[in-house]
């Protein structure tokens, strides 16, 4: 298991709403289409944060955390 990828990632994914999970999957697909690597639910080694999607450059030198946000429309 890579550092920052905790064992609870699959449990975290199960708690997502369908629309939020779809947003994460769409982000991961776009990141991969751009030639980067993408992982879902990656936590910091110290547990201080968790990225919905972690993007890593092809050379492994750069990482970028992405967060899926959702809101209801209407009252």
PDB file of N, CA, C and O in Angstrom:
ATOM      1  N   UNK A   1       0.847  -1.178   0.000  1.00  0.00           N
ATOM      2  CA  UNK A   1       0.000   0.000   0.000  1.00  0.00           C
ATOM      3  C   UNK A   1       0.889   1.236   0.000  1.00  0.00           C
ATOM      4  O   UNK A   1       1.834   1.330   0.783  1.00  0.00           O
ATOM      5  N   UNK A   2       0.585   2.169  -0.870  1.00  0.00           N
ATOM      6  CA  UNK A   2       1.383   3.388  -0.964  1.00  0.00           C
ATOM      7  C   UNK A   2       1.090   4.321   0.200  1.00  0.00           C
ATOM      8  O   UNK A   2      -0.025   4.334   0.721  1.00  0.00           O
ATOM      9  N   UNK A   3       2.105   5.117   0.620  1.00  0.00           N
ATOM     10  CA  UNK A   3       1.866   6.101   1.677  1.00  0.00           C
ATOM     11  C   UNK A   3       0.729   7.034   1.273  1.00  0.00           C
ATOM     12  O   UNK A   3       0.633   7.445   0.116  1.00  0.00           O
ATOM     13  N   UNK A   4      -0.113   7.357   2.215  1.00  0.00           N
ATOM     14  CA  UNK A   4      -1.215   8.272   1.963  1.00  0.00           C
ATOM     15  C   UNK A   4      -2.472   7.593   1.461  1.00  0.00           C
ATOM     16  O   UNK A   4      -3.529   8.221   1.398  1.00  0.00           O
ATOM     17  N   UNK A   5      -2.380   6.321   1.104  1.00  0.00           N
ATOM     18  CA  UNK A   5      -3.569   5.598   0.636  1.00  0.00           C
ATOM     19  C   UNK A   5      -3.979   4.649   1.751  1.00  0.00           C
ATOM     20  O   UNK A   5      -3.363   3.599   1.936  1.00  0.00           O
ATOM     21  N   UNK A   6      -5.010   5.011   2.489  1.00  0.00           N
ATOM     22  CA  UNK A   6      -5.348   4.221   3.660  1.00  0.00           C
ATOM     23  C   UNK A   6      -6.331   3.103   3.339  1.00  0.00           C
ATOM     24  O   UNK A   6      -6.953   3.080   2.277  1.00  0.00           O
ATOM     25  N   UNK A   7      -6.450   2.202   4.264  1.00  0.00           N
ATOM     26  CA  UNK A   7      -7.294   1.012   4.074  1.00  0.00           C
ATOM     27  C   UNK A   7      -8.779   1.337   4.069  1.00  0.00           C
ATOM     28  O   UNK A   7      -9.588   0.514   3.639  1.00  0.00           O
ATOM     29  N   UNK A   8      -9.150   2.522   4.538  1.00  0.00           N
ATOM     30  CA  UNK A   8     -10.560   2.885   4.617  1.00  0.00           C
ATOM     31  C   UNK A   8     -11.080   3.549   3.350  1.00  0.00           C
ATOM     32  O   UNK A   8     -12.217   4.020   3.333  1.00  0.00           O
ATOM     33  N   UNK A   9     -10.284   3.600   2.294  1.00  0.00           N
ATOM     34  CA  UNK A   9     -10.702   4.277   1.066  1.00  0.00           C
ATOM     35  C   UNK A   9     -11.954   3.647   0.492  1.00  0.00           C
ATOM     36  O   UNK A   9     -12.856   4.369   0.068  1.00  0.00           O
ATOM     37  N   UNK A  10     -12.040   2.322   0.464  1.00  0.00           N
ATOM     38  CA  UNK A  10     -13.228   1.685  -0.100  1.00  0.00           C
ATOM     39  C   UNK A  10     -14.450   1.960   0.773  1.00  0.00           C
ATOM     40  O   UNK A  10     -15.551   2.122   0.247  1.00  0.00           O
ATOM     41  N   UNK A  11     -14.281   2.016   2.077  1.00  0.00           N
ATOM     42  CA  UNK A  11     -15.394   2.349   2.962  1.00  0.00           C
ATOM     43  C   UNK A  11     -15.843   3.782   2.731  1.00  0.00           C
ATOM     44  O   UNK A  11     -17.041   4.065   2.740  1.00  0.00           O
ATOM     45  N   UNK A  12     -14.900   4.684   2.526  1.00  0.00           N
ATOM     46  CA  UNK A  12     -15.231   6.083   2.255  1.00  0.00           C
ATOM     47  C   UNK A  12     -16.029   6.194   0.957  1.00  0.00           C
ATOM     48  O   UNK A  12     -17.003   6.944   0.893  1.00  0.00           O
ATOM     49  N   UNK A  13     -15.627   5.459  -0.070  1.00  0.00           N
ATOM     50  CA  UNK A  13     -16.349   5.504  -1.338  1.00  0.00           C
ATOM     51  C   UNK A  13     -17.781   5.009  -1.175  1.00  0.00           C
ATOM     52  O   UNK A  13     -18.688   5.541  -1.814  1.00  0.00           O
ATOM     53  N   UNK A  14     -18.000   4.015  -0.342  1.00  0.00           N
ATOM     54  CA  UNK A  14     -19.352   3.491  -0.135  1.00  0.00           C
ATOM     55  C   UNK A  14     -20.269   4.513   0.522  1.00  0.00           C
ATOM     56  O   UNK A  14     -21.486   4.435   0.354  1.00  0.00           O
ATOM     57  N   UNK A  15     -19.718   5.468   1.265  1.00  0.00           N
ATOM     58  CA  UNK A  15     -20.529   6.477   1.954  1.00  0.00           C
ATOM     59  C   UNK A  15     -20.909   7.652   1.061  1.00  0.00           C
ATOM     60  O   UNK A  15     -21.697   8.499   1.482  1.00  0.00           O
ATOM     61  N   UNK A  16     -20.389   7.730  -0.125  1.00  0.00           N
ATOM     62  CA  UNK A  16     -20.671   8.847  -1.022  1.00  0.00           C
ATOM     63  C   UNK A  16     -22.062   8.746  -1.631  1.00  0.00           C
ATOM     64  O   UNK A  16     -22.602   7.654  -1.809  1.00  0.00           O
ATOM     65  N   UNK A  17     -22.630   9.900  -1.947  1.00  0.00           N
ATOM     66  CA  UNK A  17     -23.857   9.899  -2.713  1.00  0.00           C
ATOM     67  C   UNK A  17     -23.503   9.529  -4.152  1.00  0.00           C
ATOM     68  O   UNK A  17     -22.357   9.678  -4.576  1.00  0.00           O
ATOM     69  N   UNK A  18     -24.479   9.057  -4.884  1.00  0.00           N
ATOM     70  CA  UNK A  18     -24.234   8.672  -6.276  1.00  0.00           C
ATOM     71  C   UNK A  18     -23.684   9.839  -7.091  1.00  0.00           C
ATOM     72  O   UNK A  18     -22.751   9.653  -7.873  1.00  0.00           O
ATOM     73  N   UNK A  19     -24.236  11.025  -6.928  1.00  0.00           N
ATOM     74  CA  UNK A  19     -23.796  12.163  -7.740  1.00  0.00           C
ATOM     75  C   UNK A  19     -22.382  12.589  -7.358  1.00  0.00           C
ATOM     76  O   UNK A  19     -21.602  12.973  -8.230  1.00  0.00           O
ATOM     77  N   UNK A  20     -22.044  12.530  -6.089  1.00  0.00           N
ATOM     78  CA  UNK A  20     -20.691  12.917  -5.670  1.00  0.00           C
ATOM     79  C   UNK A  20     -19.681  11.888  -6.164  1.00  0.00           C
ATOM     80  O   UNK A  20     -18.595  12.251  -6.615  1.00  0.00           O
ATOM     81  N   UNK A  21     -20.031  10.609  -6.082  1.00  0.00           N
ATOM     82  CA  UNK A  21     -19.141   9.567  -6.584  1.00  0.00           C
ATOM     83  C   UNK A  21     -18.948   9.716  -8.091  1.00  0.00           C
ATOM     84  O   UNK A  21     -17.837   9.562  -8.599  1.00  0.00           O
ATOM     85  N   UNK A  22     -20.032  10.017  -8.803  1.00  0.00           N
ATOM     86  CA  UNK A  22     -19.925  10.226 -10.243  1.00  0.00           C
ATOM     87  C   UNK A  22     -18.984  11.400 -10.543  1.00  0.00           C
ATOM     88  O   UNK A  22     -18.186  11.337 -11.478  1.00  0.00           O
ATOM     89  N   UNK A  23     -19.082  12.456  -9.755  1.00  0.00           N
ATOM     90  CA  UNK A  23     -18.183  13.600  -9.937  1.00  0.00           C
ATOM     91  C   UNK A  23     -16.728  13.210  -9.738  1.00  0.00           C
ATOM     92  O   UNK A  23     -15.860  13.647 -10.494  1.00  0.00           O
ATOM     93  N   UNK A  24     -16.454  12.392  -8.729  1.00  0.00           N
ATOM     94  CA  UNK A  24     -15.083  11.935  -8.474  1.00  0.00           C
ATOM     95  C   UNK A  24     -14.583  11.083  -9.637  1.00  0.00           C
ATOM     96  O   UNK A  24     -13.443  11.231 -10.078  1.00  0.00           O
ATOM     97  N   UNK A  25     -15.430  10.199 -10.125  1.00  0.00           N
ATOM     98  CA  UNK A  25     -15.040   9.335 -11.240  1.00  0.00           C
ATOM     99  C   UNK A  25     -14.799  10.148 -12.507  1.00  0.00           C
ATOM    100  O   UNK A  25     -13.875   9.854 -13.265  1.00  0.00           O
ATOM    101  N   UNK A  26     -15.625  11.168 -12.742  1.00  0.00           N
ATOM    102  CA  UNK A  26     -15.430  12.029 -13.907  1.00  0.00           C
ATOM    103  C   UNK A  26     -14.126  12.821 -13.794  1.00  0.00           C
ATOM    104  O   UNK A  26     -13.403  12.980 -14.777  1.00  0.00           O
ATOM    105  N   UNK A  27     -13.831  13.316 -12.585  1.00  0.00           N
ATOM    106  CA  UNK A  27     -12.562  14.020 -12.385  1.00  0.00           C
ATOM    107  C   UNK A  27     -11.389  13.092 -12.645  1.00  0.00           C
ATOM    108  O   UNK A  27     -10.440  13.463 -13.335  1.00  0.00           O
ATOM    109  N   UNK A  28     -11.450  11.887 -12.095  1.00  0.00           N
ATOM    110  CA  UNK A  28     -10.359  10.924 -12.285  1.00  0.00           C
ATOM    111  C   UNK A  28     -10.182  10.599 -13.767  1.00  0.00           C
ATOM    112  O   UNK A  28      -9.053  10.482 -14.243  1.00  0.00           O
ATOM    113  N   UNK A  29     -11.282  10.452 -14.496  1.00  0.00           N
ATOM    114  CA  UNK A  29     -11.205  10.169 -15.924  1.00  0.00           C
ATOM    115  C   UNK A  29     -10.557  11.304 -16.696  1.00  0.00           C
ATOM    116  O   UNK A  29      -9.752  11.067 -17.597  1.00  0.00           O
ATOM    117  N   UNK A  30     -10.903  12.535 -16.347  1.00  0.00           N
ATOM    118  CA  UNK A  30     -10.323  13.698 -17.026  1.00  0.00           C
ATOM    119  C   UNK A  30      -8.824  13.817 -16.718  1.00  0.00           C
ATOM    120  O   UNK A  30      -8.024  14.149 -17.594  1.00  0.00           O
ATOM    121  N   UNK A  31      -8.464  13.545 -15.481  1.00  0.00           N
ATOM    122  CA  UNK A  31      -7.048  13.593 -15.089  1.00  0.00           C
ATOM    123  C   UNK A  31      -6.267  12.537 -15.864  1.00  0.00           C
ATOM    124  O   UNK A  31      -5.186  12.817 -16.380  1.00  0.00           O
ATOM    125  N   UNK A  32      -6.804  11.338 -15.946  1.00  0.00           N
ATOM    126  CA  UNK A  32      -6.135  10.262 -16.687  1.00  0.00           C
ATOM    127  C   UNK A  32      -6.066  10.581 -18.179  1.00  0.00           C
ATOM    128  O   UNK A  32      -5.065  10.285 -18.832  1.00  0.00           O
ATOM    129  N   UNK A  33      -7.122  11.181 -18.719  1.00  0.00           N
ATOM    130  CA  UNK A  33      -7.124  11.550 -20.142  1.00  0.00           C
ATOM    131  C   UNK A  33      -6.043  12.595 -20.440  1.00  0.00           C
ATOM    132  O   UNK A  33      -5.543  12.677 -21.562  1.00  0.00           O
ATOM    133  N   UNK A  34      -5.691  13.387 -19.431  1.00  0.00           N
ATOM    134  CA  UNK A  34      -4.636  14.390 -19.586  1.00  0.00           C
ATOM    135  C   UNK A  34      -3.244  13.782 -19.417  1.00  0.00           C
ATOM    136  O   UNK A  34      -2.237  14.486 -19.506  1.00  0.00           O
ATOM    137  N   UNK A  35      -3.194  12.476 -19.172  1.00  0.00           N
ATOM    138  CA  UNK A  35      -1.908  11.795 -19.070  1.00  0.00           C
ATOM    139  C   UNK A  35      -1.353  11.656 -17.664  1.00  0.00           C
ATOM    140  O   UNK A  35      -0.232  11.181 -17.481  1.00  0.00           O
ATOM    141  N   UNK A  36      -2.127  12.067 -16.673  1.00  0.00           N
ATOM    142  CA  UNK A  36      -1.697  11.940 -15.285  1.00  0.00           C
ATOM    143  C   UNK A  36      -2.299  10.668 -14.682  1.00  0.00           C
ATOM    144  O   UNK A  36      -3.189  10.055 -15.272  1.00  0.00           O
ATOM    145  N   UNK A  37      -1.813  10.282 -13.513  1.00  0.00           N
ATOM    146  CA  UNK A  37      -2.371   9.175 -12.752  1.00  0.00           C
ATOM    147  C   UNK A  37      -3.391   9.751 -11.778  1.00  0.00           C
ATOM    148  O   UNK A  37      -3.225  10.874 -11.303  1.00  0.00           O
ATOM    149  N   UNK A  38      -4.439   8.998 -11.478  1.00  0.00           N
ATOM    150  CA  UNK A  38      -5.471   9.466 -10.553  1.00  0.00           C
ATOM    151  C   UNK A  38      -5.853   8.343  -9.598  1.00  0.00           C
ATOM    152  O   UNK A  38      -6.037   7.195 -10.003  1.00  0.00           O
ATOM    153  N   UNK A  39      -5.967   8.698  -8.320  1.00  0.00           N
ATOM    154  CA  UNK A  39      -6.425   7.762  -7.288  1.00  0.00           C
ATOM    155  C   UNK A  39      -7.546   8.418  -6.507  1.00  0.00           C
ATOM    156  O   UNK A  39      -7.527   9.629  -6.285  1.00  0.00           O
ATOM    157  N   UNK A  40      -8.513   7.633  -6.093  1.00  0.00           N
ATOM    158  CA  UNK A  40      -9.619   8.132  -5.283  1.00  0.00           C
ATOM    159  C   UNK A  40      -9.312   7.962  -3.803  1.00  0.00           C
ATOM    160  O   UNK A  40      -8.671   6.993  -3.397  1.00  0.00           O
ATOM    161  N   UNK A  41      -9.784   8.930  -2.993  1.00  0.00           N
ATOM    162  CA  UNK A  41      -9.723   8.858  -1.531  1.00  0.00           C
ATOM    163  C   UNK A  41      -8.318   8.612  -1.004  1.00  0.00           C
ATOM    164  O   UNK A  41      -8.055   7.593  -0.367  1.00  0.00           O
ATOM    165  N   UNK A  42      -7.420   9.547  -1.272  1.00  0.00           N
ATOM    166  CA  UNK A  42      -6.044   9.452  -0.783  1.00  0.00           C
ATOM    167  C   UNK A  42      -5.888  10.381   0.413  1.00  0.00           C
ATOM    168  O   UNK A  42      -6.163  11.577   0.326  1.00  0.00           O
ATOM    169  N   UNK A  43      -5.440   9.809   1.535  1.00  0.00           N
ATOM    170  CA  UNK A  43      -5.260  10.582   2.763  1.00  0.00           C
ATOM    171  C   UNK A  43      -3.795  10.946   2.961  1.00  0.00           C
ATOM    172  O   UNK A  43      -2.896  10.241   2.502  1.00  0.00           O
ATOM    173  N   UNK A  44      -3.571  12.061   3.655  1.00  0.00           N
ATOM    174  CA  UNK A  44      -2.219  12.437   4.061  1.00  0.00           C
ATOM    175  C   UNK A  44      -1.700  11.374   5.019  1.00  0.00           C
ATOM    176  O   UNK A  44      -2.480  10.725   5.715  1.00  0.00           O
ATOM    177  N   UNK A  45      -0.394  11.198   5.053  1.00  0.00           N
ATOM    178  CA  UNK A  45       0.213  10.202   5.928  1.00  0.00           C
ATOM    179  C   UNK A  45      -0.179  10.413   7.387  1.00  0.00           C
ATOM    180  O   UNK A  45      -0.329   9.448   8.137  1.00  0.00           O
ATOM    181  N   UNK A  46      -0.345  11.679   7.794  1.00  0.00           N
ATOM    182  CA  UNK A  46      -0.711  11.954   9.188  1.00  0.00           C
ATOM    183  C   UNK A  46      -2.223  12.029   9.397  1.00  0.00           C
ATOM    184  O   UNK A  46      -2.684  12.281  10.511  1.00  0.00           O
ATOM    185  N   UNK A  47      -2.991  11.810   8.336  1.00  0.00           N
ATOM    186  CA  UNK A  47      -4.451  11.815   8.447  1.00  0.00           C
ATOM    187  C   UNK A  47      -5.074  13.189   8.539  1.00  0.00           C
ATOM    188  O   UNK A  47      -6.267  13.297   8.824  1.00  0.00           O
ATOM    189  N   UNK A  48      -4.310  14.245   8.309  1.00  0.00           N
ATOM    190  CA  UNK A  48      -4.831  15.608   8.469  1.00  0.00           C
ATOM    191  C   UNK A  48      -5.740  16.050   7.325  1.00  0.00           C
ATOM    192  O   UNK A  48      -6.478  17.023   7.478  1.00  0.00           O
ATOM    193  N   UNK A  49      -5.706  15.373   6.201  1.00  0.00           N
ATOM    194  CA  UNK A  49      -6.584  15.699   5.072  1.00  0.00           C
ATOM    195  C   UNK A  49      -6.764  14.472   4.199  1.00  0.00           C
ATOM    196  O   UNK A  49      -6.001  13.510   4.288  1.00  0.00           O
ATOM    197  N   UNK A  50      -7.785  14.519   3.353  1.00  0.00           N
ATOM    198  CA  UNK A  50      -8.063  13.451   2.400  1.00  0.00           C
ATOM    199  C   UNK A  50      -8.499  14.087   1.090  1.00  0.00           C
ATOM    200  O   UNK A  50      -9.403  14.922   1.069  1.00  0.00           O
ATOM    201  N   UNK A  51      -7.862  13.694   0.004  1.00  0.00           N
ATOM    202  CA  UNK A  51      -8.226  14.184  -1.327  1.00  0.00           C
ATOM    203  C   UNK A  51      -9.277  13.252  -1.914  1.00  0.00           C
ATOM    204  O   UNK A  51      -9.131  12.031  -1.851  1.00  0.00           O
ATOM    205  N   UNK A  52     -10.323  13.813  -2.476  1.00  0.00           N
ATOM    206  CA  UNK A  52     -11.288  12.982  -3.200  1.00  0.00           C
ATOM    207  C   UNK A  52     -10.587  12.292  -4.356  1.00  0.00           C
ATOM    208  O   UNK A  52     -10.766  11.095  -4.583  1.00  0.00           O
ATOM    209  N   UNK A  53      -9.784  13.060  -5.087  1.00  0.00           N
ATOM    210  CA  UNK A  53      -8.984  12.508  -6.183  1.00  0.00           C
ATOM    211  C   UNK A  53      -7.586  13.106  -6.072  1.00  0.00           C
ATOM    212  O   UNK A  53      -7.427  14.324  -5.990  1.00  0.00           O
ATOM    213  N   UNK A  54      -6.577  12.241  -6.072  1.00  0.00           N
ATOM    214  CA  UNK A  54      -5.189  12.699  -6.059  1.00  0.00           C
ATOM    215  C   UNK A  54      -4.617  12.488  -7.449  1.00  0.00           C
ATOM    216  O   UNK A  54      -4.585  11.366  -7.954  1.00  0.00           O
ATOM    217  N   UNK A  55      -4.168  13.570  -8.063  1.00  0.00           N
ATOM    218  CA  UNK A  55      -3.552  13.507  -9.386  1.00  0.00           C
ATOM    219  C   UNK A  55      -2.038  13.526  -9.214  1.00  0.00           C
ATOM    220  O   UNK A  55      -1.504  14.321  -8.441  1.00  0.00           O
ATOM    221  N   UNK A  56      -1.354  12.651  -9.934  1.00  0.00           N
ATOM    222  CA  UNK A  56       0.104  12.586  -9.906  1.00  0.00           C
ATOM    223  C   UNK A  56       0.614  12.674 -11.333  1.00  0.00           C
ATOM    224  O   UNK A  56       0.150  11.953 -12.216  1.00  0.00           O
ATOM    225  N   UNK A  57       1.573  13.563 -11.548  1.00  0.00           N
ATOM    226  CA  UNK A  57       2.133  13.745 -12.890  1.00  0.00           C
ATOM    227  C   UNK A  57       2.808  12.466 -13.362  1.00  0.00           C
ATOM    228  O   UNK A  57       3.200  11.634 -12.545  1.00  0.00           O
ATOM    229  N   UNK A  58       2.948  12.302 -14.677  1.00  0.00           N
ATOM    230  CA  UNK A  58       3.564  11.082 -15.207  1.00  0.00           C
ATOM    231  C   UNK A  58       4.966  10.809 -14.668  1.00  0.00           C
ATOM    232  O   UNK A  58       5.364   9.653 -14.525  1.00  0.00           O
ATOM    233  N   UNK A  59       5.717  11.875 -14.369  1.00  0.00           N
ATOM    234  CA  UNK A  59       7.070  11.683 -13.834  1.00  0.00           C
ATOM    235  C   UNK A  59       7.088  11.511 -12.317  1.00  0.00           C
ATOM    236  O   UNK A  59       8.146  11.282 -11.729  1.00  0.00           O
ATOM    237  N   UNK A  60       5.907  11.621 -11.675  1.00  0.00           N
ATOM    238  CA  UNK A  60       5.796  11.451 -10.232  1.00  0.00           C
ATOM    239  C   UNK A  60       6.298  12.627  -9.412  1.00  0.00           C
ATOM    240  O   UNK A  60       6.345  12.551  -8.184  1.00  0.00           O
ATOM    241  N   UNK A  61       6.668  13.704 -10.069  1.00  0.00           N
ATOM    242  CA  UNK A  61       7.234  14.865  -9.382  1.00  0.00           C
ATOM    243  C   UNK A  61       6.177  15.802  -8.783  1.00  0.00           C
ATOM    244  O   UNK A  61       6.436  16.481  -7.789  1.00  0.00           O
ATOM    245  N   UNK A  62       4.992  15.832  -9.390  1.00  0.00           N
ATOM    246  CA  UNK A  62       3.952  16.758  -8.932  1.00  0.00           C
ATOM    247  C   UNK A  62       2.696  15.992  -8.541  1.00  0.00           C
ATOM    248  O   UNK A  62       2.315  15.011  -9.180  1.00  0.00           O
ATOM    249  N   UNK A  63       2.064  16.472  -7.468  1.00  0.00           N
ATOM    250  CA  UNK A  63       0.790  15.901  -7.023  1.00  0.00           C
ATOM    251  C   UNK A  63      -0.183  17.045  -6.803  1.00  0.00           C
ATOM    252  O   UNK A  63       0.204  18.132  -6.373  1.00  0.00           O
ATOM    253  N   UNK A  64      -1.441  16.790  -7.099  1.00  0.00           N
ATOM    254  CA  UNK A  64      -2.470  17.804  -6.940  1.00  0.00           C
ATOM    255  C   UNK A  64      -3.730  17.135  -6.387  1.00  0.00           C
ATOM    256  O   UNK A  64      -4.227  16.164  -6.957  1.00  0.00           O
ATOM    257  N   UNK A  65      -4.235  17.656  -5.284  1.00  0.00           N
ATOM    258  CA  UNK A  65      -5.452  17.118  -4.668  1.00  0.00           C
ATOM    259  C   UNK A  65      -6.675  17.818  -5.253  1.00  0.00           C
ATOM    260  O   UNK A  65      -6.696  19.039  -5.409  1.00  0.00           O
ATOM    261  N   UNK A  66      -7.695  17.018  -5.574  1.00  0.00           N
ATOM    262  CA  UNK A  66      -8.951  17.537  -6.119  1.00  0.00           C
ATOM    263  C   UNK A  66     -10.084  17.146  -5.187  1.00  0.00           C
ATOM    264  O   UNK A  66     -10.087  16.054  -4.617  1.00  0.00           O
ATOM    265  N   UNK A  67     -11.042  18.041  -5.038  1.00  0.00           N
ATOM    266  CA  UNK A  67     -12.174  17.834  -4.149  1.00  0.00           C
ATOM    267  C   UNK A  67     -13.473  17.999  -4.932  1.00  0.00           C
ATOM    268  O   UNK A  67     -13.677  19.010  -5.604  1.00  0.00           O
ATOM    269  N   UNK A  68     -14.336  17.013  -4.842  1.00  0.00           N
ATOM    270  CA  UNK A  68     -15.650  17.085  -5.491  1.00  0.00           C
ATOM    271  C   UNK A  68     -16.630  17.805  -4.555  1.00  0.00           C
ATOM    272  O   UNK A  68     -16.776  17.432  -3.391  1.00  0.00           O
ATOM    273  N   UNK A  69     -17.278  18.810  -5.063  1.00  0.00           N
ATOM    274  CA  UNK A  69     -18.259  19.559  -4.273  1.00  0.00           C
ATOM    275  C   UNK A  69     -19.626  19.422  -4.926  1.00  0.00           C
ATOM    276  O   UNK A  69     -19.749  19.395  -6.151  1.00  0.00           O
ATOM    277  N   UNK A  70     -20.608  19.341  -4.118  1.00  0.00           N
ATOM    278  CA  UNK A  70     -21.968  19.255  -4.647  1.00  0.00           C
ATOM    279  C   UNK A  70     -22.909  20.110  -3.823  1.00  0.00           C
ATOM    280  O   UNK A  70     -22.671  20.356  -2.640  1.00  0.00           O
ATOM    281  N   UNK A  71     -23.957  20.550  -4.445  1.00  0.00           N
ATOM    282  CA  UNK A  71     -24.984  21.295  -3.726  1.00  0.00           C
ATOM    283  C   UNK A  71     -26.317  21.002  -4.392  1.00  0.00           C
ATOM    284  O   UNK A  71     -26.390  20.690  -5.581  1.00  0.00           O
ATOM    285  N   UNK A  72     -27.341  21.109  -3.609  1.00  0.00           N
ATOM    286  CA  UNK A  72     -28.669  20.880  -4.167  1.00  0.00           C
ATOM    287  C   UNK A  72     -29.106  22.109  -4.943  1.00  0.00           C
ATOM    288  O   UNK A  72     -28.694  23.230  -4.643  1.00  0.00           O
ATOM    289  N   UNK A  73     -29.936  21.887  -5.933  1.00  0.00           N
ATOM    290  CA  UNK A  73     -30.467  23.031  -6.674  1.00  0.00           C
ATOM    291  C   UNK A  73     -31.929  23.187  -6.311  1.00  0.00           C
ATOM    292  O   UNK A  73     -32.712  22.241  -6.386  1.00  0.00           O
ATOM    293  N   UNK A  74     -32.268  24.362  -5.930  1.00  0.00           N
ATOM    294  CA  UNK A  74     -33.642  24.635  -5.557  1.00  0.00           C
ATOM    295  C   UNK A  74     -33.840  24.607  -4.037  1.00  0.00           C
ATOM    296  O   UNK A  74     -32.927  24.263  -3.285  1.00  0.00           O
ATOM    297  N   UNK A  75     -35.023  24.966  -3.613  1.00  0.00           N
ATOM    298  CA  UNK A  75     -35.299  25.053  -2.172  1.00  0.00           C
ATOM    299  C   UNK A  75     -35.427  23.710  -1.505  1.00  0.00           C
ATOM    300  O   UNK A  75     -35.659  23.640  -0.298  1.00  0.00           O
TER     301      UNK A  75
END
